[in-house]
Amino acid sequence: MTQWSSGLLLGILLLANSGCTSLVVGAGATAGVAAMQERGFKNSVSDNAINANLWRKYLEIDKQMFVDIEIEVVEGEVLLAGHVATADIEMTAVKTAWQTDGVKRVINELHVGGELGLIDSANDLLISTRIKTALMFDSRVYAINYNIETVDGTVYLMGIAQNKDELDRVISHVRATSYVKKVVSFVRLKDDPTRKRT
């Protein structure tokens, strides 16, 4: 392995351990991609703003909170996943999310206690990457509409499915991925009446 590729691998592993992979991916999204998503350009931009704002708040409150918590945002719904040291940190994280402009719902999947090591985080990143790749190459899945977070082998799905058959295919891909321990879906169907039409 060359010095350059070793450095790249280390960088990826550090990002996986830092809890900011969503931020990195979100920052690279183009207007074209946002417009193609089922949630539309306006909602996509709003979700990215919520995500960035929440990351900034966590970093200001406590660097470790920024490191330990994974964030996904879809149509104003915020998923918080990861391991935090105390119940007080969990409460602060949830409260801060609710106080962020544009947030309509907070899904608390934080666990108190326990800590993920570098190897665990790298394994989670590998799981998420394999799932995203599988969805991308499935012509019957509109992969751009799905957000994936993996924490300690538990895969969290958010997004908008075209129909139940597509969602079932997505979940099947996740379950078929090595080292996945559990699947938790917060995906809503495209025609779900609870989705706000804008």
C-alpha positions as CSV (number, residue, x, y, z in Angstrom):
1,M,0.0,0.0,0.0
2,T,1.4,3.4,-1.0
3,Q,1.9,6.3,1.4
4,W,-0.9,8.2,-0.3
5,S,-3.4,5.3,-0.1
6,S,-2.5,4.7,3.5
7,G,-3.2,8.3,4.3
8,L,-6.5,8.2,2.4
9,L,-7.6,5.1,4.3
10,L,-6.7,6.7,7.6
11,G,-8.7,9.8,6.7
12,I,-11.7,7.7,5.9
13,L,-11.4,5.8,9.2
14,L,-11.1,9.0,11.1
15,L,-14.2,10.5,9.4
16,A,-16.1,7.3,10.3
17,N,-15.1,7.7,13.9
18,S,-15.8,11.4,14.0
19,G,-19.5,11.1,13.4
20,C,-19.4,13.6,10.5
21,T,-19.7,11.3,7.5
22,S,-23.2,12.6,6.9
23,L,-21.9,16.2,6.9
24,V,-19.1,15.4,4.4
25,V,-21.5,13.6,2.0
26,G,-24.2,16.3,2.4
27,A,-21.7,19.1,1.7
28,G,-20.8,17.5,-1.6
29,A,-24.4,17.2,-2.8
30,T,-25.1,19.2,-6.0
31,A,-28.2,21.2,-6.9
32,G,-28.9,18.6,-9.6
33,V,-29.0,15.7,-7.2
34,A,-31.2,17.7,-4.8
35,A,-33.7,18.4,-7.6
36,M,-33.8,14.7,-8.5
37,Q,-34.7,13.5,-5.0
38,E,-38.3,12.7,-4.2
39,R,-38.3,15.4,-1.4
40,G,-37.5,18.0,-4.0
41,F,-34.9,20.8,-4.2
42,K,-36.4,23.0,-1.5
43,N,-36.7,20.3,1.1
44,S,-33.3,18.9,0.3
45,V,-31.7,22.3,0.8
46,S,-33.6,22.8,4.0
47,D,-32.6,19.4,5.3
48,N,-28.9,20.1,4.5
49,A,-29.2,23.4,6.4
50,I,-30.7,21.7,9.4
51,N,-27.9,19.1,9.4
52,A,-25.1,21.6,9.2
53,N,-26.7,23.8,11.8
54,L,-27.1,20.9,14.2
55,W,-23.5,19.8,13.7
56,R,-22.3,23.3,14.4
57,K,-24.4,23.4,17.6
58,Y,-23.1,20.1,18.8
59,L,-19.5,21.1,18.1
60,E,-20.0,24.3,20.1
61,I,-21.6,22.5,23.1
62,D,-19.2,19.6,23.3
63,K,-16.7,18.2,20.8
64,Q,-17.4,14.7,22.0
65,M,-21.1,15.1,21.2
66,F,-20.1,16.1,17.7
67,V,-17.9,13.0,17.5
68,D,-20.4,10.5,19.0
69,I,-23.7,11.4,17.3
70,E,-24.7,10.5,13.7
71,I,-27.4,12.8,12.2
72,E,-29.7,12.2,9.2
73,V,-32.4,14.7,8.1
74,V,-35.3,14.0,5.7
75,E,-38.1,16.5,5.3
76,G,-37.4,18.1,8.6
77,E,-37.3,14.8,10.5
78,V,-34.0,14.4,12.4
79,L,-32.6,11.0,13.3
80,L,-30.0,11.0,16.1
81,A,-28.1,7.7,16.4
82,G,-25.0,6.6,18.3
83,H,-23.6,6.1,21.8
84,V,-23.2,8.9,24.3
85,A,-21.6,8.8,27.7
86,T,-24.5,10.0,29.9
87,A,-28.2,10.6,30.0
88,D,-27.6,14.3,30.4
89,I,-25.7,14.4,27.1
90,E,-28.5,12.5,25.4
91,M,-31.1,15.0,26.8
92,T,-29.0,17.9,25.6
93,A,-28.6,16.4,22.2
94,V,-32.3,15.8,21.8
95,K,-33.3,19.2,23.2
96,T,-30.8,21.0,20.9
97,A,-32.2,19.2,17.9
98,W,-35.8,20.3,18.7
99,Q,-34.6,23.9,19.1
100,T,-33.0,23.9,15.6
101,D,-35.0,25.9,13.0
102,G,-37.0,23.8,10.6
103,V,-37.1,20.6,12.7
104,K,-40.5,18.9,12.7
105,R,-39.6,15.7,14.5
106,V,-36.7,14.2,16.4
107,I,-36.1,10.4,16.3
108,N,-34.0,9.5,19.3
109,E,-31.9,6.4,18.7
110,L,-29.1,7.4,21.0
111,H,-27.8,4.8,23.5
112,V,-26.3,5.8,26.8
113,G,-23.0,4.1,27.6
114,G,-20.7,2.0,25.6
115,E,-18.2,3.4,23.1
116,L,-17.3,2.4,19.5
117,G,-13.7,1.9,18.7
118,L,-12.0,2.8,15.4
119,I,-12.5,-0.8,14.1
120,D,-16.2,-0.8,14.9
121,S,-16.6,2.6,13.2
122,A,-14.7,1.4,10.1
123,N,-16.9,-1.7,10.0
124,D,-20.1,0.4,10.2
125,L,-18.8,2.6,7.3
126,L,-18.1,-0.6,5.3
127,I,-21.6,-1.9,5.9
128,S,-23.2,1.5,4.8
129,T,-21.0,1.6,1.7
130,R,-21.9,-1.9,0.7
131,I,-25.6,-1.2,1.2
132,K,-25.4,2.1,-0.8
133,T,-23.6,0.2,-3.6
134,A,-26.2,-2.6,-3.7
135,L,-29.1,0.0,-3.9
136,M,-27.3,2.0,-6.6
137,F,-27.0,-1.1,-8.8
138,D,-30.6,-2.2,-8.3
139,S,-32.6,-0.8,-11.2
140,R,-35.8,-1.3,-9.2
141,V,-34.7,1.0,-6.4
142,Y,-34.4,4.8,-6.6
143,A,-31.4,4.8,-4.4
144,I,-31.0,8.6,-4.3
145,N,-34.1,8.8,-2.0
146,Y,-32.5,6.7,0.9
147,N,-30.2,7.8,3.7
148,I,-28.3,5.2,5.6
149,E,-26.6,5.3,8.9
150,T,-24.9,2.3,10.6
151,V,-24.1,2.3,14.3
152,D,-22.5,-0.8,15.9
153,G,-24.0,-3.0,13.2
154,T,-27.5,-1.6,13.4
155,V,-28.6,0.0,10.1
156,Y,-31.0,3.0,10.2
157,L,-32.9,3.8,7.1
158,M,-34.5,7.1,6.3
159,G,-36.0,8.4,3.1
160,I,-39.0,8.2,0.8
161,A,-39.9,4.9,-1.0
162,Q,-41.8,4.9,-4.3
163,N,-43.9,2.0,-3.0
164,K,-43.9,-0.9,-0.5
165,D,-42.3,-3.2,-3.0
166,E,-39.3,-0.9,-3.4
167,L,-39.0,-0.5,0.4
168,D,-39.1,-4.3,0.8
169,R,-36.3,-4.6,-1.8
170,V,-34.2,-2.1,0.1
171,I,-34.7,-3.9,3.4
172,S,-33.8,-7.2,1.8
173,H,-30.5,-5.7,0.5
174,V,-29.7,-4.5,4.0
175,R,-30.5,-7.9,5.6
176,A,-28.3,-9.6,3.0
177,T,-25.3,-7.4,3.9
178,S,-22.6,-9.1,6.0
179,Y,-22.3,-8.1,9.7
180,V,-25.7,-6.3,9.9
181,K,-27.2,-7.1,13.3
182,K,-30.5,-5.2,13.0
183,V,-32.5,-3.0,10.6
184,V,-34.5,0.0,11.8
185,S,-36.6,1.8,9.1
186,F,-38.0,5.3,9.3
187,V,-38.7,5.3,5.6
188,R,-42.1,6.7,4.5
189,L,-43.9,5.9,1.3
190,K,-44.2,8.5,-1.5
191,D,-48.0,8.7,-1.1
192,D,-48.0,8.8,2.7
193,P,-50.6,11.5,3.5
194,T,-48.5,12.7,6.5
195,R,-45.9,14.1,4.1
196,K,-46.2,17.8,3.8
197,R,-46.8,18.8,0.2
198,T,-44.8,21.9,-0.8
